[in-house]
Amino acid sequence: MENNPQNITTVKVSSANSQDNLTVDGKVNETKFGIENPAFNDRLDHQNDVKEETVIGFNEPKSMERLAPEKPYAGMNKEDLLYFSQTNFWIRLRYVVLAIMGLAWLGLLAAIIALTIVWPRCKKEPTTEWWQSSRIYSIYVPTFYDSDNDGIGDLKGIENKLDYIKDLHVSAIHLSALYESGVGNVDQGYEIVDHKAIWNNLGTLSDFDSLVNASHANGLKVIVDLVPGHTSTSHNWFVQSSNAVPEYENYYIWRDCAPPNLPNNWKSVYGGPAWTQAGTRNQCYLHQLSNSQAQLNLRIKKVRDSIEDIMDFWLNRGVDGFKVIHSTFLYVDNEYRDEPNANNGLKYDSLNHIYTRAQPEVYNLISEWRYKLDERYGQNSRKILMTDADENVAKLKEYYNYLGRNGSQVPMNFPFTKLADSCDGLCVTTNVRLWTQNTPTDCFPNWLTGTQDISRLKSRSPANSKAYNILKMTLPGISINYYGEEIGMVDGTNSNVDPTPLRRDKFRTPMQWDSRVLNNGFSNASNLYIPALSTNISVATSRSDLNAFKSVTKLKMDAFSLQFGTFEILPNLQQNLFGFLRRFNGKDSFLVVANFGRTQTTENLSNKHERIPSEANVVANIGQESSYPIDDDKDIKLKSVSIKPGEAIVFKWDYERSMKDKKDK
C-alpha cells in the first residue's frame, strides 16, 4: 500500500489538556464540530498523558492519518456526520427547512383566524332592553280599586293591589289619564285643564310619587298616558287664545267662519262638525273629538316646547314612558281641504279621513320625541313611547321607523283587536303573518287584546279568549293586557258617564275582586263612578282562568326562547289550527298550537319542522278544560295531537332532544 494516495485527505488531530483542534491538510480548523457535548468526546482520562501532538496517517511513526469521505453515505459515524453538518450546503438546507416550517405555521395561524371570523357560530344572547319582551298591564284608574270608598278608583288603590299585579308576572303597568280635568269632564280625565296636576278624584302628586316608588321597588315599570293633541276649553291656554292674547293666539287651530258656513266639511269623532265658533275673535276652533276638547296647533314651536316641558315634568317624577293618546289626530292638513266622501251618511265614517288622520308630521314628531328621550336617558335606561293610532298595518308601520328615524317602540296593534270568533286558524295565521312581516328589522311586534275604548276580549270572542291570552304571551315581542282579561271579564252595561255617541262605559266596569261581596270588592260606596257588573266571575272565584294566565306569563318571563327566539309559523296545518315554533340555539324550544275552529281537530305536529321532536312536555294550557294537563315529566307524542275548539297548548323540549330527533329524522 502506498502512502498518501491522491484521493486521501490527511487529517491531523492535536491533543492537549486545553483544546482539541482538527487539522485538515496541515491547516487548523478552529471548529470543534459545533458541539460542546462530552458525549461526543472519545478521550479517556489516560489520554492526558499522550504527547503534545499525535499525527494520524500511514506509516508515520509519530502521527496517524485517517480518510474523510467527499460526500455523505449511509451509516456514517458521528465524526463524519458532524463534519458534513457544518458544510455550507447542509447549513443552507437547514435554514430553508426552518423557513418553510415557519411559513407553514404562519399560514396555519392565518387560516385559523380567518375561519374563526367567517365560520358560522353559536347565536349569542342579544343585548336586551326592558320593554322588548315586556308584559304590560293596562289599568283604567277610576275603576280598578277604590281605597277611600268614594266610588272612584284611585292611585292609592292601585298601590294597595301591587302584590296582586306582581303575582301576575307582568313587567309594567300602564295608567290611564290622571290629569286635572274640566268641570264637566265629559271624556273622563282627557279634558285637561292642567297637565302637571292630578285629577283630585284619583289622588295627589304625593300619591303618584308613592305609587311610582312602590312599583319600582316591586320590579314594575310605570307608563302614563300623554295627551299632547288637545286640552279642555277650560284650560288657561284656550281661554287666552280664544281672546287673541298674543302669547297664546296660535296655540290652537283657528279659522275664519260664519256659521253655518264652516271652514270645511271635517267631522268630529263624536258626531257633528269638527268646528265651533268661540271667543272674542269670532273664529272657529278645531276639535276632532268633543267640542270641549280643542285641538292644539303643534306646528307652532312654542306649543311643542310646552308639551316637552310636560313630558320632562313626569319623567322627573320617575315614569318609564308614555302612551301618546289620539296620536293619529296630532296634525291635520295645512291647507284645510275638504275630505272626500266615503258614503252618503252623516256620521264620522261617511268621510275618507285623508286630511285629518296620520299626516306625515305625526310620524316626524314621534321620531323627534324618541330622539330626545334616547339622547337624555341613553340606551341602558331607555324610556318607552307607545302610540295608540287605530290605523291599518301600512300606516302603523311608519310609527316604528319614519324615513330611517326611530319612532314609537310600541305602535299598538289594533288590527289584532278586530279578531273575533268568526276568525279561524287560517284567518289568525294571515293576521299574525301580516303584522310580523311588516315589523321593521330591530323593532318588536306587540299583541293587544283590549283597551278602555273597545269591547272586552271575552265579549267579542267568548270561545277563543283563553287561546288569545296564550298567543299574545308566546308570540314574539310585547304583550298588552287590559285589566280583568286574566279572569275573563266581559262588557257591562252603559251608564251616563261617557259621551252618548261612544258609550264606552261598558268596557270600563269596576275590577271584579270578589263576586261574593258588595260591588265585587271594588268599593264599599253606595254610588259608583261606573256601576259594577252582577257576575260570578272574580279574582277570588275564577282561580282556574287566573292560574292559567299566570302560568303563561311566568313562562314568558322565564323562557329566553319565548322572549328573543326565532319565530316560525307551522306550514300545512288544518284550517282550524294556528301554530308556531319558538327556539334559540342552546335553549329550550317551544311549540304553540291553538284551535280557532268549532270542531275538535287532530294533527301530526312532529312532521311540520325538522326541529320538532316526536315527544314533548306540556308547560301551559287554557286551564282545567284542557285535554293535556301541565306536566314537565310526561312526554306527549306529537304525531297525533287532538285539540279542542278554543284550546291552546304550549309544548316544550330541551335543545339536546331537538338535535337528537333532527339526526334521527
Sequence and secondary structure as in RCSB ss.txt:
>XXXX:A:sequence
MENNPQNITTVKVSSANSQDNLTVDGKVNETKFGIENPAFNDRLDHQNDVKEETVIGFNEPKSMERLAPEKPYAG
MNKEDLLYFSQTNFWIRLRYVVLAIMGLAWLGLLAAIIALTIVWPRCKKEPTTEWWQSSRIYSIYVPTFYDSDND
GIGDLKGIENKLDYIKDLHVSAIHLSALYESGVGNVDQGYEIVDHKAIWNNLGTLSDFDSLVNASHANGLKVIVD
LVPGHTSTSHNWFVQSSNAVPEYENYYIWRDCAPPNLPNNWKSVYGGPAWTQAGTRNQCYLHQLSNSQAQLNLRI
KKVRDSIEDIMDFWLNRGVDGFKVIHSTFLYVDNEYRDEPNANNGLKYDSLNHIYTRAQPEVYNLISEWRYKLDE
RYGQNSRKILMTDADENVAKLKEYYNYLGRNGSQVPMNFPFTKLADSCDGLCVTTNVRLWTQNTPTDCFPNWLTG
TQDISRLKSRSPANSKAYNILKMTLPGISINYYGEEIGMVDGTNSNVDPTPLRRDKFRTPMQWDSRVLNNGFSNA
SNLYIPALSTNISVATSRSDLNAFKSVTKLKMDAFSLQFGTFEILPNLQQNLFGFLRRFNGKDSFLVVANFGRTQ
TTENLSNKHERIPSEANVVANIGQESSYPIDDDKDIKLKSVSIKPGEAIVFKWDYERSMKDKKDK
>XXXX:A:secstr
  SS TT   EEEEE SS EEEEETTEEE   TT   GGG    GGGGGS S B BSSS SS B     SS  TT
  HHHHHHHHTSHHHHHHHHHHHHHHHHHHHHHHHHHHHHHHHS          TTTT EEEEE GGGT  SSSS
SS  HHHHHHTHHHHHHTT SEEEE   EEE SS TTTT SEEEEEEE TTT  HHHHHHHHHHHHHTT EEEEE
E  SEEETTSHHHHHHHTT GGGTTSB EEE BTTB SS  B TTSSBSEEEETTTTEEEE SS TTEEEB TTS
HHHHHHHHHHHHHHHTTT  EEEETTGGGS   TT     BSSS SSGGGB  TTTSS HHHHHHHHHHHHHHHH
HHTTTT  EEEE     HHHHHHHHEETTEE  SEE  GGGGG  TT  HHHHHHHHHHHHHTS TT   EEE  
 TTS  HHHH TTTHHHHHHHHHHSSSEEEEETTTTTT       SSS TTT  GGGS    S TTSGGGGS   
SS SS     S STTT HHHHHHHHHHHHHHHH HHHHHSEEEE SS  TTEEEEEEE TTS EEEEEEE SSS 
EEE  TTS TT  SEEEEEE SSTT SS  EEEEEEETTSEEE TT EEEEEE HHHHHHHHHH 
